[in-house]
Amino acid sequence: LVPELLRRVMLRRCRDEVLPDLPKKSYTTLVCNGISSELRKKLDNMYDEYQEVIDMEELPPFEAFSGLRADLASSRIPAMLELVESHEEEEVPLIVFSAHRNPIIELGKRDGWEIITGDTKSEERQKIVNRFQAGELRGVGLTIQAGGVGLTLTKAWKAIFVDLDWTPALNQQAEDRLCRIGQTRPVEIVRLVSDHVLDKHILNLLSSKISLFEKAIDQKIE
C-alpha cells in the first residue's frame, strides 16, 4: 500500500542514477565500555520502566531519555579520542560527528583540529572547510545539526559518529559530506555505541527506520 501511494505523488531519482561515480559507503559499529556505575544504574532503571515500550520496538519518551543520551555521548569521549589518536598516527584525515556538543568541544582542544557547532558563523565554517580540504588540519569535529548539510569534506574518507541524531535522514546527510563529487575512495562510517541494551536498542531502531523507508520507496509495483 505505501509504495503504491508514494508512487502517485513522488518523482524519485536515485543517487546511483544521477551520480553513478560516487563511491560506496561501508559501516562499522564499535561497542564502547566506560559507562559509569551511576549512569548504568540510570539506564537500567529506564530500561526496566519502559521495557514494555522497548519490546514493542519503540523508544522511551524523548523528554525522559534526552538527558541520558547526552550523558552517553560524553561517556564515549575516551573511546573517541583513542580512535582519533590512532588515525592521527596513521596521518588519516578524519571527520567526527555527534548529535551533542560535549564530544565536539573536546575535539576543539586538540592541535590540528577545528570544530563546527551552532555557534560557528557561516564565514568561519567555510574557512575551516577550506583549511581541511587543503590538508592544513588533521580533522574536523561537527555537530550533526550544524555541519550535516551544505559542506564538502571529501579530503576525508572516514567519519566517526560518536552518537546519532534521532532523525535518520540527518545522519545520512552528514555522511554525505564525505561522499560527494571529488571523493575518490570508498567512504567508511564508524558508529560508536555504548555497551548497554538500551543504547544498542536505539541504534538498531534507527537502522530499522532506514531499512523500512528504503523498502517503502524502492519496492517495485507490479
C-alpha positions in Angstrom: 0.0 0.0 0.0 2.7 2.5 1.0 4.8 2.1 -2.2 1.6 2.5 -4.3 0.6 5.7 -2.5 4.1 7.2 -2.8 4.3 6.4 -6.5 1.2 8.6 -7.1 2.9 11.7 -5.6 6.6 11.2 -5.8 9.2 11.6 -8.6 12.4 10.0 -7.4 15.8 9.9 -8.9 18.3 7.6 -7.1 21.8 8.8 -6.3 23.2 5.8 -8.2 21.3 7.0 -11.3 22.3 10.7 -11.1 25.8 10.3 -9.7 27.0 6.8 -10.6 30.6 7.6 -10.0 30.2 8.3 -6.3 31.9 5.7 -4.1 30.1 3.2 -1.9 29.8 3.6 1.8 30.6 0.9 4.4 29.6 0.8 8.1 31.2 -0.4 11.2 29.7 -0.4 14.7 32.1 -0.3 17.7 30.9 -1.1 21.1 32.4 1.1 23.8 32.9 0.4 27.5 33.3 3.2 30.1 29.8 3.7 31.4 30.0 4.9 35.0 28.1 2.9 37.6 25.9 5.9 38.2 24.9 6.2 34.5 24.5 2.5 34.2 22.1 2.5 37.1 20.0 5.3 35.4 20.0 3.3 32.1 18.9 0.1 33.9 16.1 2.0 35.7 14.9 3.5 32.5 15.0 0.1 30.7 13.0 -1.5 33.5 10.5 1.3 33.5 9.9 1.3 29.7 10.7 -2.4 28.9 7.2 -2.9 27.5 7.6 0.0 25.1 11.1 -1.2 24.1 9.8 -4.7 23.5 7.4 -3.2 21.0 10.3 -1.7 19.1 9.6 1.8 20.3 11.6 4.4 22.2 11.1 5.7 25.7 9.7 9.3 25.8 12.1 11.7 24.3 11.9 14.0 27.3 12.8 11.2 29.7 15.7 9.9 27.6 17.3 13.0 26.1 19.4 13.8 29.2 20.7 10.2 29.3 21.6 10.4 25.6 23.8 13.4 26.3 25.5 11.6 29.2 26.1 8.6 26.9 27.7 10.7 24.3 30.0 12.2 26.9 30.9 8.8 28.3 32.2 7.8 24.8 34.7 10.7 24.6 37.6 8.5 25.8 36.8 5.9 23.0 36.5 8.7 20.5 39.9 10.2 21.5 41.5 6.8 21.3 40.3 6.4 17.7 41.3 9.9 16.8 44.8 9.4 18.1 45.2 6.2 16.1 44.2 8.0 12.9 46.5 10.9 13.6 49.4 8.5 13.9 48.5 7.0 10.6 48.0 10.5 9.1 44.5 9.7 8.1 42.3 12.9 7.8 39.2 12.4 9.9 35.7 13.8 10.4 33.9 13.3 13.7 30.1 13.9 14.1 28.0 14.0 17.2 24.4 14.9 18.0 25.7 16.5 21.2 28.2 19.3 21.8 30.5 17.9 24.5 32.4 15.4 22.3 32.9 18.1 19.7 34.0 20.7 22.2 36.6 18.2 23.4 38.0 17.8 19.9 38.4 21.5 19.7 41.1 21.3 22.3 43.4 19.2 20.1 46.2 20.6 18.0 45.4 20.5 14.3 41.6 20.3 14.8 38.8 22.7 14.2 35.1 22.3 15.2 31.8 23.5 13.8 28.8 23.9 16.1 25.7 26.0 16.0 27.8 28.9 17.4 30.2 28.9 14.4 29.4 31.7 11.9 28.9 30.7 8.2 32.1 32.6 7.1 34.2 30.7 9.7 32.6 27.4 8.7 33.8 27.8 5.1 37.3 28.8 6.3 37.5 25.7 8.4 36.3 23.6 5.4 38.9 25.2 3.1 41.7 24.6 5.5 40.7 20.9 5.9 40.4 20.4 2.2 43.8 21.9 1.7 45.4 19.5 4.1 46.1 22.0 6.8 44.0 20.3 9.5 44.1 16.8 11.0 40.4 16.7 11.3 37.1 18.5 11.9 34.5 17.8 14.6 30.9 18.8 13.8 27.6 18.6 15.5 25.2 16.9 13.1 22.7 19.7 13.2 25.3 22.4 12.4 27.6 20.6 10.0 25.4 17.9 8.4 24.4 19.9 5.3 26.0 22.2 2.7 29.6 21.3 3.4 32.1 19.4 1.3 34.7 17.4 3.3 36.0 15.0 0.6 39.6 15.2 1.9 38.4 12.6 4.5 37.2 9.2 3.5 36.5 8.1 7.1 34.0 9.5 9.6 33.2 8.7 13.2 29.8 9.2 14.7 30.0 9.4 18.4 26.3 9.2 18.5 23.4 9.7 16.1 20.6 12.2 15.6 17.0 10.9 16.2 16.2 11.6 12.5 17.9 9.1 10.2 17.9 11.5 7.2 20.1 14.0 9.1 22.6 11.3 9.8 22.7 10.2 6.2 23.1 13.9 5.1 26.1 14.2 7.5 27.7 11.1 6.0 27.3 12.6 2.5 29.6 15.5 3.5 32.3 13.0 2.6 30.6 11.1 -0.2 30.3 13.9 -2.8 31.7 14.7 -6.2 35.5 14.7 -5.8 35.7 11.8 -3.4 38.0 9.1 -4.9 37.9 6.5 -2.1 35.2 4.3 -0.6 33.8 6.1 2.5 34.0 4.3 5.8 31.5 5.2 8.6 32.2 4.2 12.1 29.4 4.4 14.7 30.0 4.2 18.4 27.5 2.6 20.7 27.7 2.0 24.5 27.7 -1.4 26.0 24.1 -1.3 27.3 21.0 -2.8 25.9 19.1 0.5 25.8 21.7 2.3 23.7 22.0 -0.7 21.4 18.2 -0.7 21.0 18.3 2.9 19.8 21.0 2.2 17.2 19.0 -0.9 16.0 15.8 1.1 15.9 17.4 3.9 13.8 18.8 1.3 11.4 15.3 -0.4 11.1 13.8 3.0 10.3 16.2 3.5 7.4 15.5 -0.1 6.2 11.8 0.5 6.4 12.0 3.7 4.4 14.1 2.1 1.7 11.8 -0.8 1.4 8.8 1.5 1.1 10.2 3.7 -1.7 12.2 1.0 -3.5 9.6 -1.7 -3.7 8.6 -2.4 -7.3 4.9 -2.1 -8.1 3.5 -4.7 -10.5 
